[in-house]
Amino acid sequence: MASPRRPWLAGILSFVVPGLGQLYGTRVLRAGIAFVFVPATELAIYMLAVLLPFALANILIPAALVLMVRACVAYDAIRVARSPVMPVPRLSRWHFCVLAIAVGSGTNVLWATAYRTSVVQAFEIPTGAMQPTILVGDHLFAVKWAYGWREPLSGRVFAGSRQPKRGDLVVFRFPEDPSRPFLKRMIGLPGETVEIRNRVVFVNGAPLTEPYVQFLRPTDEADAVSLADNWGPHTVPVESYFVLGDNRDNSRDSRYWGFVPQDLLLGRAAIVYWSQDASGVIRWGRIGRRLE
């Protein structure tokens, strides 16, 4: 005769690892469904963070919904544990519960890998090259489908390939070291002629209006021979892009290392989901801010 299950323990188990409480309560099928589909549901909920237009609410609402999902799965596990005890299959023994945690964790990793490759990925900003738009200590969500849907394993675009727009905050693999993600602002598109004269950016001969730019040096200190203040004119190659940092006097960008090939694009920075300064103080006013 199987020993009675503890409802409180079943609830805690499923809140921490969805499905584990159902397995503890001897409902193997229900446990398997939770192991597979709850992580996918939670990841889909996180998409609301980049879709909702309201700052802070676009972080709090998905977090609340995820907690509700966990609470529902935990409540189901409690109900299962209170139901008449069924014969205990081998899969409900404690050592198989440990195995189930490993399987559930593996499923979470697979879903998360597919999600961060094709949908949304988180990044932390370690430098001030994009100030004042993005600050050191900002944590961002980048929309991965912005420039096309990617295969989860290879990361190659397989559908919906789209060209970035001028002004986009693009995340890409650094051309000189593809293992490092970079974030800059899109300035020049394929086939366009870009020139910088006395700090003013010209695209196809027309000056670009850039209200987001910050200069650390006074205007009268512009250097006529410096790449930072004068560059080009150069034509952007096919399937390549010219990018600049908003903090022009403190940014290593296309002025120094060249153009960004299209196949190195990863996505578009969308929102700040967390922010804190160097001393650890949380910048509450930046949480949930949409990036433009």
N, C-alpha and C positions, 0 to 999 in steps of 0.2 A: 504494500500500500504506500503510495507516495505521500510524503510529508506535506502539510499545507504550505502554501506560498504566502510570503509577507507582502501585503499590498504596498506598504510604504517603500519597501525596498525595490519592488517592481517599478514603481513610479520614478524613483531616483535613477535607477538604471536606464530607463528609457528616456529620461530627460537629458542625461549625459550622453548616452549612445542610443539614438532612436532604434528601437527594435530589440534591444537587449532585455528589457523588462518583459516583452512578450515571449522571448525565448526562455527566460527564467520561469514564466508562467506556463510553459509547455506548449505554446502556440507557435509552432515552427513556421508555418506558412505566413502568419501575420508578421512574424519577426523578419522573414525574408523580404516581404513587401516594404516594410519600414526601412530596412537596411539599404534597399536599392533606391526607393523613390523619395524619401524624406530629404536626403542631401540635395537631390535635383530640385525639389520644391523650394528649399531654402535658397539655393543659388539663383533660381528664377526670381525670388522675392528681392534679392539684392539688386537686381536690375532696376528696381524702382528708384534706387538712389540716383541713377543718372537720367531717369525719365521724369521724375517729379520736379516741377519748376520752383518749389518753395524751399528756400534755404533752411537748414536745420531739420525741418519736417521731412526732407528727403533722406535724412539719416535716421531720425527717430521712428518714422513709420515702418520702414523695412525691419528695423531692430525689434519693434513691438510685434510685428507679424511673425517673425521667426520665433520669438518667445511663445506666441500663441500656438504655433505649430508644435513646438516642443511640449507645451502644456497639454495639448490634445493627445499627442502620442503617449505622454506619461499617464494621462487619465485612462486611456484605453488599456495600458498595461496594468493599472490598478484594478480595473474591472475584470480583466483576465485573471488576475491573481485572486480575486474574490469569488470567482466562479467555481463550480465543483471541480475538484482535483481530478485530472485525467492521468492515465498511466504515463509515467515519465519516460519519454524516449531518450535514447542516448545523447541526442543533440542538446538536451537540457541539463546535462551534468555540468558541474562547475568548470571542468577543464575544457569542455566544448564551448562554454561561455567565453572563456579566454580566447579561444580560436575565433569565435564570432566577433569579438572586439577587433581582432586583427583583420578579419574579412571586412567588417564594417569600415574600419579605418582605410583599408585599401580601396574600397568603393568610393569613399569620400575623396581620396587622392585622385582617382580617375576622373570623377566629376569635376573636381577643382581644376585639374590640368586642362580638361576640355574647355572649361569656362574661361580660364585666364588666357587661353590661346585664341579663342574665337569670340568671346563676349566682352568681358571686363577684366582689367588687370590693375592691381594696386602698385603705386610707385611712391617712393619717398624722395624729396628734393634735398640734396646735401649742399648745394651751392647757391650763391646769390645771383647767378647769371640771368635769371628771369625776373628779378625785382623791378618794379614794385608789384607786378601781376602775381607772381608766385614767390613766397618767402621761404627762406631756409627753415626746415622743420615742417613744411606742409606735406601731408600725405594725400595723394591724388588717386582718383579712379580714372583710368583711360578707357575710352570706348574702343574696343578692338574691331568692331564691325564697321567703323566709320569709313574705312577705305577698302572694304571687302571682307567676306567671310573666309576664315582660314581653316585648314585641316588641323584637327587637334594634335596629331603626332608630328607632322612635318612643319606646320606653321605656314605653309604656302597658301596663297589665295586661290580659292577654287570657284567662287561665285561673287557677283556683285561688286567687282572691282571698280573703285571710284577714285577720282583725282582729288587731292586736298584742295581746299579753297585758300586764297590768300588771307592771311590773318589767323589761320588755324594754329592752335598750340599742338604741334605734332610730337609724338614720341617715336623714336627710331633707334635702331642700333647704330652706334658710333662707327662710321666707316673705317677708322683706323684700328678699332678694337670692337668687333661685333658683339662681344660678350657684355658690353656696357651699354645700358639704355641711356639715351640723351633726350632732352626736351628743349625745343626751340620754337620760334614763331615762323610760320611759312611766309616767305616774302616773294620768291621768284619761281614761276611755273615753267615747265618745259617749253623751250623755244623763245622765252622772253629775254630781253636784254636788261641786265641789272647794272646799275652804276651807283656809287656813293661819292658825292661831292660835298666837301665841308660838312659831313655828318648827315646830309640830306640824301635819302634813298630815292633813286629814279628808276622806274620800271617802264621800259619802252619809251624813254625820254620824258615821262611825266612824273613829277614829284609825288611821293607817297605820303599821305597823311597818317601820322603815327602818334596818337595821343597816349599810347601805352609806354613810350620810350623814356628811359632815364639815363642821364649822363652824369658822371661823377666829377668830370673836369669842366670848368667854365667854358663857354662857347669860344671865347677869345684865345683859348689854348689849343684849339683844333690844329692838328699837325698835318701839313700839306703832303708829307711823304709817308704818313702812317696808314697802314691797312685799316686801322680802326676808324679813320675819318675820311679816307679816300680810297676807293677800290673800283677797279673795272675801267671801262665797261666790258662785260663779258656776257655771252649768250649761254643760257642754261641748257645743257645737253638734253637730248630726248630721254624720257623716263628718269629724269633727275630733278632735284629741287635745290633752291638756294634758301637757307634758313639763317636767322639772326636771333640773338638773345635780346630781350627787352632792356637789360642793363648793359648798354652798348660798350661802356668802358671797362666792363668786367665780364666779358663773355668770349669764350673760344668757340667760334662758329664757322660758317662757310667762308668768311673772309680769310681764314687762316688755313683750314684743312680741306676746302673744296665743297663740292656738291654732294647731296644725299641721293643715292640710287633708290628708285622706287621700291625695290624688293627688300629694302631695309626698314621701311615704314612699319610701325607696330600699331598705331592708333592715334586717337585725338584725346588730349587731356580734357576732362569734362567737369569734375567737381573736386573740391577739397573735402575729404571725409574726416580728416583729423588734422590738427595743427598745434604745435607747441614751440616755444622759443628755446634758445640754447640753455636757459636755466630751468627748463621743465615746466614753465608756466603755460597753461592751456590758453590758446587764443579762441575763445568761444565764438567770437564774432565771425571767424573764418570758416567754421564748421558748416558744411553744406553749401558753401559758396560756389556758384557756377562760374566757370572760367571762360573768359572771352579775350 
